[in-house]
């Protein structure tokens, strides 16, 4: 199973993806570091965006950003219920 035996390949060819049959031993660590980095960047951008969010008109119905937007937390804007 698995598509056959590995065939000989030239050793002098360089590849940014690691070359033939690459399986780095630290792939779990690399994946965890990249995931943590993406999470940190997402958190920073999210916080900056929530801080700068400004609505000129109150929404007609509840929206998700009401949970974190400053205008709704301070009571400056409210959704009018019927």
C-alpha positions in Angstrom: 0.0 0.0 0.0 1.1 3.6 -0.5 1.9 3.9 -4.2 5.0 1.8 -4.5 8.6 2.0 -3.5 10.6 5.2 -3.3 12.6 5.8 -6.4 16.1 7.3 -6.6 16.1 11.1 -6.8 18.8 13.7 -7.4 20.4 15.0 -4.2 21.5 18.3 -5.6 18.0 19.6 -6.2 16.8 22.1 -3.6 13.1 22.7 -2.9 11.6 25.3 -0.6 8.9 22.7 0.4 11.5 20.2 1.6 12.1 18.1 -1.4 11.1 14.5 -2.0 9.3 12.6 0.7 9.8 15.2 3.4 8.5 14.5 6.8 10.1 16.8 9.3 10.3 15.4 12.8 9.2 18.7 14.3 6.0 19.2 12.1 3.8 19.3 15.2 5.8 22.0 16.8 6.0 24.0 13.6 2.2 23.7 13.2 1.6 24.8 16.8 3.9 27.8 16.5 2.1 28.9 13.2 -1.3 28.4 14.8 -0.3 30.4 17.9 1.1 33.2 15.8 -2.1 33.4 13.7 -4.2 33.4 16.8 -2.1 36.3 18.3 -2.3 38.3 15.1 -6.1 37.7 14.9 -6.5 38.8 18.5 -4.6 42.0 18.0 -6.5 42.9 14.8 -9.8 42.0 16.5 -9.1 44.3 19.5 -8.0 47.2 17.2 -11.0 46.8 15.0 -13.4 46.7 18.0 -11.8 49.8 19.5 -12.2 51.7 16.2 -15.7 50.5 15.4 -18.2 53.3 15.2 -21.8 53.1 14.1 -23.6 56.2 13.0 -27.1 54.5 13.0 -28.3 52.1 15.6 -29.0 48.6 14.2 -32.6 47.6 13.7 -32.1 44.2 15.2 -29.4 42.7 17.5 -26.1 42.1 15.8 -23.0 40.1 16.9 -20.7 43.1 17.3 -23.0 44.5 20.0 -21.2 42.1 22.4 -17.8 43.9 22.0 -18.4 47.3 20.5 -17.8 50.2 22.8 -20.9 52.2 21.8 -23.1 49.4 23.0 -21.2 48.7 26.2 -21.4 52.3 27.3 -25.1 52.5 26.4 -24.5 55.2 23.7 -26.5 53.1 21.2 -29.3 50.7 21.9 -31.5 48.5 19.8 -35.1 49.6 20.0 -37.3 46.6 20.7 -41.0 46.6 19.8 
